[in-house]
Amino acid sequence: MRPILLVWTALGALALTVPVGAGPLTLMPAPKHMRQAEGSVNLTEPSLRITGEHDVRVEYALEVLGDAWGQARLPRTGPRASIHLNVTGTPTDLQAAAAALALPPPPAERAAEAFVLDVGLTDPQRVSITASPAGAIYAAYTLAQVRACTEPGTGLPRLAISDWPKLVTRGHTGCPRDVSAKSLETLDWMARWRLNAIYYEIYGDQGQDSVPDVVADVQRECARRGILLYGLISNWRTELLLKRELCPSRQEDLAHIRRYATELLDRGCDGLIFLFDDITREAATHGEHCDLCRGRYSDLGAAQLALLQPMLDVARERQVTRLIVCPTPYFEGWQTYYGGLDGLAYFRTWGAAPELADVQQYFCQLRRPEIEAVRRAGLRNFVYWYNGLYEYASQAPATVQALDLWGGFSQLAWGWYVSRWDPQRGVVPRDDTVAAFRALPRLTDHAWLCGGGDWNFALWGCYCWDAARYEPEQYEAALLAALFGPQAAAAYGRWRDEIRPWLARLGGRSLPGSDEARQALTEDLLGSAQAAEAAVRDFRASALNGAVAGVAPAAMRQATADRLEQAVVRLNALSVAARTRRTNAEVGPVTEALSGQATVREQKLKLGDFWTTFQLRYSQTREADGSVHRTQWHFGSGLGMTGPSYRNWYDAGFIDVLLDDQSLDSATPSFEVVEGASGQDLVGTWPTTRGQVTLRFSLLEGGLRIDGELAPVGEPSVTVQLFAIPSAGFGDWADMNKYTVTEAGEAAHGTPLDLPAGADWLFLGDRTYDVPHERAEGPCAVLFGSPLPTIHSDGGSYVVQVDARYPAGTRRFSLVLWDFNGLSNADGLAELQRRLPAARAALAAR
């Protein structure tokens, strides 16, 4: 084990240490019940006595205690030892120990991980621990934390603790894949924060087709730390290995799953999991197009039960009872994602299956009405799966992410299904999120975290240990002090208060238009950068060089300090960009990834100044036969726009240029950065069989200007196609209500229209998803330059398609696209009208 340095902090007060007799001691995770008394216990050179049967978990707990006193192992002596560890597996012993200290006893159903700690209350010279083998680990970490937060030379404060977990399973969806020193440090960190379940997943997508022997070693290290190791089978990863869908009617596929389950249990895994997540739409409708399965299975749920059966059979043969499955409709919005999938029928099928009667099932919702709805449909043995504990900016619109500013550490209440983006405040929980997290133990005893990392493990462990008392701000304050020390935590808070408001202030992109207002904003930026820089210096001084730097590993402290500093550098760079207004372009590297037998080629592009930034993404797929096409079959050339809005001008393909109706998607483009009138421009070149197409991207009046130049073979017809999902980037197909505004008036949702001769612009919005609707991104618009094309819009059912057909012999064209991210429909239209005259003049001057 690595040495472990632990500090404590009072929630809110964040004191460094507490002399004996000073206010109540507060530990993280917070104990259920604690009583503190005057006086101290001197354990300068502690010795140890152990009674009761003990196993590898207790040996690990002894290592934790040895580390706390700077020794490899505490000496074991007789009855007068200063630390007495009584290992027990019976609730009665725990209840008696708590009663002797006048504390509420651990309930019998939580005895397997409970402990009672007596630091000098019964005997002023001794510490007594009564605990289960797993509880001994948590008691040892608690005692080590008490020691670390006590002033040197004063002894330990006298106190008593009765503690147990609120949630039985406190899992993480992943684990170290070897037993290297770094992997063992990760397992130590999980144990320190009381995580007790992880899984080893077979990475079929990376070519793995068997379970290596090292998994047995991983399991042994997990067992020492009180952590259960599940073995996981994924339909998605397995299908990428096989390069086809899993088929329940193929015996070789069932044999494959049985072999995986057998190998995982042979390596010592304590349970098994089957994930039916991230399946393709084709896999969701497998029974409809598979000749072997057609008519054999009533629905997707029945087909998946057949695939699951070999794993269940192996588990029952081995008498393994820890089993979890993940249903396909497990997340918010699956109805839209999978189209025609009938989730109620799916859960009815699973609910009626006797083989799933005692099998736990993942689901990502945690509010009672949502869970009750799927329970009525057939969901059984609900396990909460927190899918998406990611960083602050990842929960924000694309414009915020484009700022490249780290927003600081995450919170549980910032996940995919529990938060929203507020243009003024940034990421905020939905109204009932915190209450739902507190109430989760009334719905299930089991919860798993998807999203790892040092901070996430600590936050998750503290929450799961006592979910009913979860308070986001208090947990963050306490954890920061525990990880980095109270002084560094205060410096982090000052940094956060300077940096984070800019994510909302700049991310909305409804920035001031006057020179005076822009100058004031630029000065504010510089002032915040200077204040944040001072906070980073204080953080480094305390977290990296201070006497008490917290429990965070050195690498985490250093990485955090570096990220804080990088945000300051970025804020300074934004301040410079705001003053100069120079346009900068970036062409990212080409990445390639296998998808079945095909290769997906992607490239990210960026163009913008401080006030406006457009993010583009090109994606093309090369099939095994050498043919190429846009990765998403539906629309465009393969060039999508992911910012300012993630979807507005379509992220998977917002533009195409057709020569004789041939799309650009069958040609592979090259992109480069060139100097333009106001800085850098972005140029893409497509060598098609009908001739070369060049698109030059620059900024104009807050919009993306596109100048096209054609070198065709012969005299092909020329059509530019545009694709948009105005405002409703993450909307529900059923409630979208798009409309189009032109010089001639308005057209309703789904109504095709042809622009009259001479008309040169369209404005696209959605009346349902109008700001401030939490899922609205803002409207968008397009202006066409000379020569004017004939313009047709289909009005959109989901995606709006605009066709601009150019006159014969066209060799050049120009247009401007606006994304009014964060603006209401009315404000966006007004802004378009303000920009049109100058934009028209600029296009005409080409």
C-alpha positions in Angstrom: 0.0 0.0 0.0 1.1 3.6 -0.6 1.3 5.8 2.4 -2.1 7.5 3.1 -2.3 11.1 4.5 -5.7 12.0 5.7 -7.2 15.3 6.9 -10.7 16.2 8.0 -12.8 19.2 7.7 -16.0 20.5 9.3 -18.7 21.0 6.7 -18.8 24.7 5.9 -16.2 25.8 8.5 -13.2 24.0 6.8 -10.9 24.2 9.8 -7.4 22.8 9.3 -7.1 20.9 12.6 -9.1 20.9 15.8 -7.4 20.9 19.2 -8.9 18.5 21.7 -12.1 19.9 23.1 -12.8 22.3 20.2 -16.0 22.0 18.2 -17.5 18.7 16.8 -15.2 16.7 14.6 -16.6 16.1 11.1 -15.3 13.3 8.9 -15.8 12.3 5.3 -17.8 10.2 4.6 -19.9 11.6 7.4 -20.6 9.0 10.1 -24.2 8.2 10.9 -23.7 8.8 14.6 -20.8 10.4 16.4 -20.3 11.6 20.0 -17.2 13.6 21.1 -15.9 14.2 24.6 -13.3 16.3 26.4 -9.8 14.9 26.7 -7.5 12.9 24.5 -6.0 9.5 23.9 -2.2 9.3 23.5 -1.4 6.7 20.8 2.2 7.8 20.0 3.4 4.2 19.6 0.2 2.1 19.3 0.0 -1.7 19.6 -2.7 -4.0 18.4 -4.8 -6.8 19.7 -7.2 -8.8 17.5 -10.0 -11.0 18.6 -12.5 -12.9 16.5 -12.0 -14.6 13.1 -10.4 -12.5 10.5 -9.6 -12.7 6.8 -7.7 -10.8 4.1 -10.0 -7.8 4.6 -8.9 -7.4 8.2 -5.2 -7.8 7.2 -5.8 -4.9 4.7 -7.3 -2.8 7.5 -4.2 -3.4 9.6 -2.1 -2.1 6.7 -4.2 1.1 6.7 -3.6 1.5 10.4 0.1 0.9 10.0 0.3 3.5 7.3 -1.5 6.0 9.5 1.3 5.7 12.1 4.1 5.5 9.6 4.8 1.8 10.2 4.6 -1.2 8.0 2.6 -3.1 10.6 1.5 -2.2 14.2 3.0 -4.6 16.8 0.5 -7.1 18.2 0.4 -7.5 21.9 -1.8 -8.8 24.6 -4.9 -7.5 26.5 -3.3 -4.1 27.3 -2.7 -3.2 23.6 -3.7 0.4 22.8 -5.9 -0.6 19.9 -8.3 -3.5 20.2 -10.0 -4.8 17.0 -12.9 -7.2 17.7 -13.9 -8.8 14.4 -17.4 -10.0 14.4 -20.0 -11.1 11.9 -23.0 -10.9 14.1 -25.3 -7.9 14.4 -25.7 -8.6 18.1 -22.0 -7.7 18.9 -22.3 -4.5 16.9 -25.5 -3.5 18.7 -24.0 -4.2 22.1 -20.9 -2.1 21.3 -23.0 0.8 20.2 -25.3 0.5 23.2 -22.4 0.6 25.6 -21.5 4.0 24.0 -25.0 5.3 24.1 -25.2 5.4 20.3 -27.8 4.1 17.9 -26.8 0.6 16.8 -26.1 -0.5 13.2 -29.2 -2.2 11.8 -28.9 -5.9 11.4 -29.3 -5.7 7.6 -26.2 -3.5 7.4 -24.0 -5.4 9.8 -21.9 -6.8 6.9 -20.1 -3.4 6.5 -20.8 -1.7 9.8 -18.4 -0.7 12.6 -18.4 0.9 16.0 -15.4 2.9 17.0 -14.5 3.9 20.6 -11.6 6.3 20.8 -11.0 6.7 24.5 -14.6 7.0 25.8 -14.7 3.8 27.7 -11.0 3.7 28.5 -9.0 7.0 28.2 -5.9 5.1 27.1 -7.4 2.7 24.5 -9.2 2.5 21.2 -11.7 -0.2 20.5 -13.1 -1.2 17.2 -16.0 -3.6 16.8 -16.5 -4.4 13.1 -17.3 -6.8 10.5 -14.3 -7.7 8.3 -15.4 -5.1 5.7 -16.3 -2.7 8.4 -12.8 -3.0 9.8 -11.5 -1.4 6.6 -13.8 1.6 7.0 -13.1 1.9 10.7 -9.3 1.9 10.0 -9.7 4.6 7.4 -11.8 6.6 9.8 -9.3 6.3 12.7 -6.5 7.2 10.3 -8.5 10.3 9.4 -9.0 11.2 13.0 -5.2 10.9 13.6 -4.3 13.0 10.6 -6.6 15.9 11.6 -5.3 16.1 15.2 -2.7 18.7 16.2 0.7 17.0 16.7 1.4 16.2 20.4 -2.2 16.6 21.6 -3.4 13.0 21.2 -6.5 11.8 19.5 -9.8 13.5 20.5 -12.0 11.2 22.5 -15.0 10.2 20.5 -17.4 7.3 19.6 -18.8 6.4 16.2 -21.6 4.0 15.1 -21.6 3.8 11.4 -23.0 1.8 8.4 -23.8 2.3 4.7 -27.0 3.6 3.5 -26.7 1.8 0.1 -25.6 -1.8 0.1 -24.0 -1.7 -3.4 -21.7 1.3 -4.1 -20.3 0.3 -7.5 -18.2 1.7 -10.3 -18.6 0.6 -13.9 -15.0 -0.4 -14.5 -11.9 -1.4 -12.7 -8.1 -1.7 -13.1 -7.2 -4.3 -15.7 -3.9 -5.5 -14.0 -2.2 -5.4 -10.6 0.4 -2.8 -11.3 1.4 -0.4 -8.6 -0.8 2.3 -10.2 -3.8 -0.1 -10.4 -3.4 -1.0 -6.7 -3.4 2.7 -5.8 -6.7 3.0 -7.7 -8.2 0.1 -5.7 -6.9 1.7 -2.5 -8.5 4.9 -3.4 -11.8 3.2 -4.1 -11.7 1.4 -0.8 -10.8 4.6 1.0 -14.1 6.1 -0.3 -16.0 2.8 0.5 -16.8 1.7 -3.0 -17.5 -2.0 -2.8 -18.3 -3.2 -6.3 -16.6 -2.9 -9.7 -16.6 -4.9 -12.9 -14.1 -6.3 -15.4 -15.4 -5.9 -19.0 -14.4 -8.0 -22.0 -13.2 -5.5 -24.6 -14.4 -7.2 -27.7 -14.2 -3.9 -29.6 -10.4 -4.0 -29.0 -10.0 -7.5 -30.2 -10.3 -9.3 -26.8 -12.0 -12.7 -27.0 -11.1 -14.3 -23.8 -10.6 -13.5 -20.1 -6.9 -13.3 -19.1 -5.5 -15.0 -16.1 -4.6 -11.6 -14.5 -8.3 -11.2 -13.7 -7.8 -13.7 -10.9 -5.1 -11.5 -9.4 -7.3 -8.4 -9.8 -10.1 -10.3 -8.0 -7.8 -11.2 -5.1 -6.7 -7.6 -4.7 -10.3 -6.5 -4.8 -11.3 -9.0 -2.1 -8.6 -7.7 0.2 -10.3 -4.3 0.0 -13.8 -5.5 0.5 -14.7 -4.9 -3.2 -16.7 -7.4 -5.3 -15.5 -8.0 -8.8 -18.2 -8.6 -11.4 -17.5 -10.0 -14.8 -19.2 -8.1 -17.6 -20.4 -9.2 -21.1 -21.4 -6.5 -23.6 -23.5 -7.2 -26.7 -22.1 -4.1 -28.3 -18.4 -4.9 -27.7 -19.0 -8.5 -28.7 -20.7 -7.5 -31.9 -17.8 -5.3 -32.9 -15.5 -8.3 -32.3 -17.6 -10.6 -34.4 -18.3 -7.8 -37.0 -22.0 -8.6 -37.0 -25.0 -8.6 -34.7 -25.4 -11.2 -32.0 -28.1 -13.6 -33.0 -30.0 -15.7 -30.4 -30.8 -18.3 -33.1 -27.2 -19.1 -33.8 -25.8 -21.7 -31.5 -22.2 -20.4 -31.9 -23.3 -17.1 -30.5 -24.9 -18.7 -27.5 -21.8 -20.8 -27.0 -19.7 -17.6 -27.2 -21.6 -16.0 -24.3 -21.5 -19.2 -22.3 -17.7 -19.4 -22.7 -17.3 -15.7 -21.6 -19.4 -16.4 -18.5 -17.5 -19.5 -17.7 -14.1 -17.9 -18.1 -15.1 -14.9 -15.9 -16.2 -17.2 -13.1 -13.1 -19.4 -13.5 -11.0 -16.3 -12.8 -12.9 -15.7 -9.6 -15.4 -13.0 -10.5 -18.0 -12.7 -7.7 -20.9 -12.0 -10.1 -21.9 -11.5 -13.7 -23.4 -8.6 -15.7 -24.8 -8.5 -19.2 -25.2 -5.1 -20.8 -27.6 -4.6 -23.6 -26.7 -0.9 -24.0 -25.4 1.2 -26.9 -27.0 -1.2 -29.4 -27.4 -0.1 -33.0 -30.8 0.6 -34.5 -30.2 -2.5 -36.7 -29.6 -4.6 -33.6 -32.8 -3.2 -32.0 -34.8 -4.5 -35.0 -32.8 -7.7 -35.4 -35.8 -10.0 -35.4 -37.3 -8.1 -38.3 -34.5 -8.6 -40.8 -32.9 -11.9 -39.5 -34.2 -14.9 -41.4 -33.3 -17.2 -38.4 -35.1 -15.0 -35.8 -38.1 -13.7 -37.8 -41.3 -15.0 -36.1 -39.3 -16.8 -33.4 -39.1 -14.0 -30.9 -42.0 -11.7 -30.0 -39.9 -8.6 -29.6 -36.4 -7.3 -28.8 -36.8 -8.2 -25.1 -37.5 -11.9 -25.9 -34.5 -12.1 -28.3 -32.3 -10.6 -25.6 -33.6 -13.1 -23.0 -32.4 -15.8 -25.3 -29.0 -14.3 -25.6 -28.8 -13.8 -21.8 -29.8 -17.4 -21.0 -26.3 -18.9 -21.4 -24.9 -16.5 -18.8 -27.7 -17.3 -16.4 -27.3 -21.0 -16.9 -23.6 -20.8 -16.0 -24.3 -18.7 -13.0 -26.9 -21.1 -11.7 -24.6 -24.1 -12.3 -21.9 -22.4 -10.2 -24.5 -21.2 -7.6 -23.6 -17.5 -8.3 -26.5 -15.3 -7.3 -25.0 -11.8 -8.0 -26.4 -11.1 -11.4 -27.2 -7.8 -13.2 -28.6 -7.1 -16.6 -29.0 -3.8 -18.4 -32.1 -3.5 -20.6 -31.9 -1.5 -23.8 -34.5 1.2 -22.8 -32.5 2.2 -19.7 -32.0 5.9 -20.3 -34.0 9.1 -20.8 -35.0 9.6 -24.4 -34.6 6.0 -25.6 -38.0 6.2 -27.2 -36.7 8.7 -29.7 -33.3 7.1 -30.1 -34.7 3.7 -31.0 -37.7 4.9 -33.0 -40.3 2.2 -33.0 -39.1 0.2 -30.0 -42.1 -0.4 -27.7 -40.5 -0.1 -24.2 -43.6 -1.1 -22.3 -43.9 -4.3 -24.2 -40.1 -4.8 -23.7 -40.4 -4.6 -19.9 -43.6 -6.7 -19.9 -41.6 -9.4 -21.6 -38.8 -9.2 -19.1 -41.2 -8.8 -16.2 -42.9 -12.1 -17.1 -39.6 -14.0 -17.4 -39.1 -16.4 -14.4 -35.4 -16.5 -15.1 -35.1 -12.8 -14.2 -37.0 -13.0 -10.9 -33.9 -12.6 -8.9 -31.7 -10.7 -11.4 -31.0 -7.0 -10.8 -31.7 -4.5 -13.6 -29.9 -1.3 -14.3 -32.0 1.9 -15.0 -30.8 5.5 -15.2 -33.8 7.3 -13.8 -33.9 8.0 -10.0 -37.2 9.9 -9.5 -40.0 7.8 -8.0 -42.7 8.6 -10.7 -40.3 7.5 -13.5 -39.2 4.4 -11.7 -42.8 3.5 -10.8 -43.8 3.8 -14.4 -41.3 1.3 -15.6 -41.9 -0.9 -12.6 -45.6 -1.1 -13.6 -44.5 -2.1 -17.1 -42.3 -4.9 -15.7 -38.9 -3.6 -14.4 -37.8 -5.7 -11.5 -35.0 -5.4 -8.9 -34.2 -1.8 -9.8 -30.5 -0.8 -9.6 -29.7 2.9 -10.1 -27.1 3.5 -12.7 -25.7 7.0 -12.6 -24.7 7.3 -16.2 -22.8 10.5 -16.8 -20.9 12.0 -13.9 -18.7 14.1 -16.1 -17.1 17.6 -15.9 -18.9 20.8 -15.6 -18.5 22.1 -19.2 -19.6 18.7 -20.7 -23.1 19.4 -19.4 -23.1 22.8 -21.2 -24.0 23.8 -24.8 -21.4 23.4 -27.6 -20.6 27.1 -27.4 -19.5 26.7 -23.8 -17.4 23.7 -24.6 -15.8 25.6 -27.4 -14.3 28.1 -24.9 -11.9 25.3 -23.7 -12.3 26.5 -20.1 -12.3 23.9 -17.3 -15.3 24.7 -15.1 -13.9 22.8 -12.1 -15.0 19.7 -10.3 -18.3 18.0 -11.0 -21.3 17.4 -8.8 -23.8 14.5 -8.7 -26.5 16.9 -9.6 -25.0 17.8 -12.9 -25.6 14.6 -14.8 -27.3 14.0 -18.1 -30.8 13.4 -16.7 -30.7 15.6 -13.6 -29.5 19.0 -14.7 -30.1 21.8 -17.2 -28.2 24.7 -18.6 -29.2 28.1 -17.4 -27.9 31.0 -19.6 -27.3 33.2 -16.5 -26.2 30.6 -13.9 -24.7 27.8 -16.0 -25.3 24.1 -15.1 -28.0 23.9 -12.4 -29.9 20.9 -11.0 -33.5 20.4 -12.0 -35.9 21.5 -9.3 -36.3 18.1 -7.7 -32.8 16.6 -8.4 -31.3 16.9 -4.9 -34.5 15.6 -3.3 -34.5 12.7 -5.7 -30.9 11.8 -4.8 -31.8 11.9 -1.1 -34.9 9.7 -1.7 -33.0 7.1 -3.8 -32.5 4.7 -0.9 -36.3 4.3 -0.7 -36.3 3.0 -4.2 -33.2 0.7 -4.2 -30.3 -0.5 -2.1 -27.9 -0.6 -5.1 -26.3 2.1 -7.1 -23.5 2.1 -9.7 -21.5 5.0 -11.1 -20.5 5.4 -14.7 -17.7 7.9 -14.9 -14.5 7.4 -13.0 -11.7 9.5 -11.6 -10.3 10.4 -8.2 -12.8 13.2 -7.5 -15.7 11.2 -8.8 -14.9 8.2 -6.7 -14.7 10.3 -3.6 -17.9 12.2 -4.3 -19.8 9.0 -5.1 -18.5 7.2 -2.0 -19.5 9.9 0.3 -23.0 10.1 -1.3 -23.7 6.4 -1.3 -22.5 6.0 2.3 -25.2 8.4 3.5 -27.4 9.3 0.6 -30.3 10.6 2.7 -28.2 13.6 3.9 -26.7 14.6 0.5 -26.1 18.3 0.3 -24.2 19.3 -2.9 -22.5 22.4 -1.8 -21.5 21.0 1.6 -20.2 17.8 0.1 -18.1 19.8 -2.4 -16.6 22.1 0.3 -15.8 19.2 2.6 -14.3 17.0 -0.1 -12.1 19.8 -1.4 -10.7 20.4 2.0 -10.2 16.6 2.6 -8.5 16.2 -0.7 -6.3 19.2 -0.9 -6.3 20.8 2.6 -8.6 23.6 3.7 -6.3 26.4 2.6 -6.0 25.0 -0.9 -9.8 24.4 -0.9 -10.4 28.1 -0.2 -8.0 29.1 -3.0 -9.9 26.7 -5.4 -13.1 28.4 -4.4 -11.7 31.8 -5.3 -10.5 30.5 -8.7 -13.9 28.9 -9.4 -15.8 32.1 -8.6 -13.7 34.0 -11.1 -13.6 31.3 -13.9 -17.0 29.7 -13.9 -19.2 32.7 -14.4 -17.5 33.3 -17.8 -18.7 29.9 -19.0 -22.3 31.2 -18.9 -21.5 34.7 -19.7 -19.5 33.9 -22.9 -21.2 30.6 -23.7 -24.5 32.1 -24.5 -22.9 34.2 -27.2 -25.5 36.9 -26.8 -22.5 39.2 -26.4 -22.6 43.0 -26.5 -22.6 44.7 -29.9 -21.3 48.2 -29.1 -17.6 49.0 -28.9 -18.0 50.4 -25.4 -19.7 47.3 -24.0 -17.2 45.1 -25.7 -14.4 47.1 -24.2 -15.9 46.8 -20.7 -16.3 43.0 -21.1 -12.7 42.7 -22.2 -11.5 44.6 -19.1 -13.6 42.3 -16.9 -12.0 39.3 -18.5 -8.5 40.6 -17.8 -9.5 41.4 -14.2 -10.9 37.9 -13.6 -7.8 36.3 -15.1 -5.5 38.2 -12.7 -7.6 37.3 -9.7 -7.8 33.7 -10.7 -4.0 33.7 -11.3 -3.5 34.8 -7.7 -5.8 32.0 -6.5 -3.8 29.4 -8.4 -0.6 30.6 -6.8 -2.2 30.1 -3.4 -3.5 26.7 -4.4 -0.1 25.5 -5.5 1.6 26.8 -2.3 -0.9 25.0 -0.1 -1.8 21.8 -2.0 1.7 21.1 -3.3 4.0 22.5 -0.7 1.9 23.1 2.4 2.3 21.1 5.6 -1.1 19.5 5.2 -2.0 18.9 1.6 -4.9 16.5 1.9 -5.5 12.9 1.0 -5.3 13.5 -2.8 -2.4 11.6 -4.4 0.5 13.8 -5.5 -0.4 13.3 -9.1 -4.0 14.5 -8.5 -2.8 17.6 -6.7 -0.3 18.4 -9.4 -2.8 17.8 -12.2 -5.4 19.9 -10.5 -3.0 22.8 -10.1 -2.1 22.5 -13.7 -5.7 22.6 -14.9 -6.4 25.6 -12.7 -3.5 27.4 -14.3 -4.4 26.3 -17.8 -7.8 27.9 -17.3 -6.1 31.2 -16.3 -3.9 31.0 -19.4 -7.0 30.4 -21.6 -8.9 33.3 -19.9 -5.9 35.6 -20.7 -5.9 34.3 -24.3 -9.6 35.1 -24.6 -9.0 38.6 -23.3 -6.3 39.1 -26.1 -8.7 37.7 -28.7 -11.5 40.0 -27.6 -9.2 43.0 -28.1 -7.8 42.0 -31.5 -10.8 40.3 -33.1 -8.5 38.3 -35.2 -10.0 35.1 -36.8 -8.2 31.9 -36.0 -8.7 28.5 -37.7 -7.8 25.0 -36.6 -7.6 21.8 -38.5 -7.4 18.8 -36.2 -5.7 15.5 -36.9 -7.5 12.8 -38.9 -8.5 10.0 -36.6 -9.6 6.5 -37.7 -11.6 3.9 -35.9 -13.0 0.5 -36.8 -16.7 0.0 -37.0 -17.3 -3.6 -37.9 -15.4 -4.2 -41.1 -15.5 -0.5 -42.0 -13.2 2.4 -41.0 -14.6 5.7 -39.8 -12.4 8.7 -40.6 -13.0 11.9 -38.7 -11.5 15.3 -38.4 -12.5 18.3 -36.2 -12.2 21.9 -37.5 -12.7 25.2 -35.8 -13.0 28.8 -37.0 -13.8 31.9 -35.0 -12.8 35.0 -33.2 -13.5 35.8 -29.6 -17.1 36.8 -30.3 -18.1 34.0 -32.6 -16.8 30.4 -32.9 -17.9 27.7 -35.3 -17.0 24.1 -34.7 -17.1 21.6 -37.6 -16.7 17.9 -37.8 -16.0 15.8 -40.9 -16.8 12.1 -40.8 -16.5 9.6 -43.6 -16.7 5.8 -43.7 -14.6 3.6 -45.9 -16.2 0.1 -46.4 -14.2 -3.1 -46.8 -14.7 -2.9 -50.6 -13.0 0.5 -50.7 -16.1 2.6 -51.2 -16.6 5.8 -49.1 -19.7 7.6 -47.9 -20.7 10.0 -45.2 -20.8 8.2 -41.9 -24.4 9.0 -41.1 -26.3 8.0 -44.2 -29.0 10.6 -44.0 -27.8 14.1 -45.0 -25.0 16.2 -46.4 -21.4 15.8 -47.5 -20.2 14.4 -44.1 -19.3 17.9 -42.9 -21.4 18.7 -39.8 -21.5 21.8 -37.5 -21.3 21.1 -33.7 -21.1 24.7 -32.6 -22.2 27.3 -31.7 -25.2 24.9 -31.3 -24.6 21.2 -31.2 -27.6 20.8 -33.5 -29.1 23.7 -35.4 -27.2 23.5 -38.6 -27.0 19.7 -38.5 -24.1 18.2 -36.6 -23.9 15.2 -38.9 -24.0 17.1 -42.2 -25.2 20.7 -42.7 -24.0 21.3 -46.2 -23.6 19.5 -49.5 -22.8 20.6 -53.1 -24.3 18.5 -55.8 -22.8 18.5 -59.3 -25.4 16.7 -61.5 -27.0 15.4 -58.3 -23.7 13.7 -57.1 -23.0 14.4 -53.4 -19.6 15.4 -52.1 -19.8 12.5 -49.7 -18.2 10.1 -52.2 -15.0 12.2 -52.3 -12.4 12.5 -49.6 -11.7 16.2 -48.8 -8.5 17.9 -47.6 -8.7 20.9 -45.2 -6.1 23.6 -44.7 -5.7 27.0 -42.9 -5.0 30.0 -45.1 -4.6 33.7 -44.4 -7.7 35.8 -45.0 -8.8 39.5 -44.7 -9.3 39.4 -40.9 -7.0 36.6 -39.9 -7.2 32.9 -40.8 -9.7 31.2 -43.0 -10.5 27.5 -43.4 -10.5 25.9 -46.9 -11.8 22.5 -47.8 -11.3 20.8 -51.2 -13.3 17.9 -52.6 -11.9 16.2 -55.8 -15.1 14.6 -57.2 -15.6 12.7 -60.4 -17.6 15.7 -61.7 -14.8 18.2 -60.9 -13.2 19.9 -58.0 -15.3 21.7 -55.3 -13.6 24.2 -53.0 -15.3 25.8 -50.0 -13.7 28.7 -48.2 -15.0 29.4 -44.7 -14.6 32.8 -43.0 -16.5 35.0 -40.6 -19.0 37.7 -41.7 -21.3 39.7 -39.4 -21.3 37.0 -36.7 -22.0 34.3 -39.3 -20.2 31.6 -41.2 -19.4 32.8 -44.7 -19.0 30.1 -47.3 -17.5 31.0 -50.7 -17.7 28.2 -53.2 -15.5 27.8 -56.2 -16.1 25.1 -58.8 -13.8 23.6 -61.5 -16.3 21.2 -63.0 -15.9 18.6 -65.7 -18.4 19.7 -68.5 -21.4 21.7 -67.5 -23.0 20.0 -64.6 -26.0 21.4 -62.7 -25.1 22.9 -59.4 -27.2 22.6 -56.2 -26.2 23.6 -52.7 -28.2 21.7 -50.0 -28.4 22.9 -46.4 -29.7 20.9 -43.4 -30.9 22.2 -40.1 -32.8 21.2 -36.9 -33.6 24.8 -35.8 -33.4 25.2 -32.1 -34.6 21.8 -31.1 -31.3 20.0 -31.0 -32.4 17.5 -28.4 -36.2 17.8 -28.9 -38.9 15.2 -29.2 -40.0 14.6 -32.8 -43.6 14.6 -31.8 -43.7 18.1 -30.3 -41.5 20.0 -32.7 -43.2 23.0 -34.3 -40.8 24.5 -36.9 -41.6 27.5 -38.9 -39.8 29.4 -41.7 -39.7 33.2 -42.1 -38.9 34.8 -45.5 -39.4 38.2 -47.1 -42.8 37.0 -48.3 -44.1 35.9 -44.9 -44.1 32.7 -42.7 -44.6 29.0 -43.5 -45.7 26.5 -40.8 -44.1 23.3 -39.7 -43.7 20.8 -42.6 -45.0 23.2 -45.2 -42.8 23.3 -48.3 -42.1 26.7 -49.9 -40.4 28.2 -52.9 -38.9 31.6 -52.3 -40.0 34.3 -54.8 -37.5 35.6 -57.4 -35.0 38.0 -55.8 -35.6 36.7 -52.2 -32.2 35.9 -50.6 -32.7 34.8 -47.0 -34.6 32.3 -44.8 -35.0 32.3 -41.0 -35.7 28.9 -39.3 -37.1 28.5 -35.8 -39.2 26.2 -33.7 -42.1 27.6 -31.6 -42.1 24.8 -29.1 -38.3 25.0 -28.5 -38.1 28.7 -28.1 -35.6 30.2 -25.6 -35.9 29.9 -22.5 -37.1 26.3 -23.1 -34.4 24.3 -21.4 -33.7 22.3 -24.6 -33.8 25.2 -27.0 -30.6 26.2 -28.7 -31.9 29.2 -30.6 -32.9 29.8 -34.3 -30.7 30.0 -37.4 -30.8 31.7 -40.8 -29.1 31.8 -44.2 -28.4 34.6 -46.7 -27.5 33.8 -50.3 -25.2 36.1 -52.4 -25.0 36.6 -56.1 -25.8 34.8 -58.3 -29.0 34.2 -56.6 -30.2 30.6 -56.7 -33.7 29.3 -56.9 -34.5 28.4 -53.3 -36.8 25.7 -52.1 -37.4 24.5 -48.5 -39.2 21.3 -47.5 -40.4 22.9 -44.2 -39.0 20.0 -42.3 -40.5 17.1 -40.4 -37.4 16.6 -38.3 -34.6 18.1 -40.4 -35.3 21.1 -42.6 -33.7 20.8 -46.0 -33.0 23.8 -48.1 -32.2 23.4 -51.8 -30.5 26.2 -53.7 -30.3 25.5 -57.4 -27.9 27.8 -59.3 -28.0 29.0 -62.9 -26.3 27.0 -65.6 -22.6 27.8 -65.8 -22.2 28.9 -62.2 -18.6 28.7 -61.1 -18.8 30.7 -57.9 -21.3 31.1 -55.1 -21.5 32.6 -51.7 -23.7 32.4 -48.6 -23.7 33.2 -44.9 -25.1 30.9 -42.2 -26.1 32.3 -38.8 -26.6 30.3 -35.6 -28.4 32.5 -33.1 -27.5 30.2 -30.2 -29.1 31.3 -26.9 -31.4 33.8 -28.5 -35.2 33.6 -28.6 -36.9 33.4 -32.0 -37.9 37.1 -31.8 -34.4 38.3 -30.8 -32.8 36.1 -33.4 -35.0 37.5 -36.2 -34.3 41.0 -35.1 -30.6 40.3 -35.0 -30.8 38.9 -38.5 -32.5 42.0 -39.8 -29.8 44.1 -38.2 -27.0 42.2 -39.8 -28.5 41.7 -43.3 -27.5 45.1 -44.9 -23.8 44.9 -44.0 -23.7 41.2 -44.9 -25.3 41.8 -48.4 -22.8 44.6 -49.1 -19.9 42.4 -48.1 -21.0 39.5 -50.3 -21.6 41.9 -53.3 -18.1 43.3 -52.8 -16.4 40.0 -53.5 
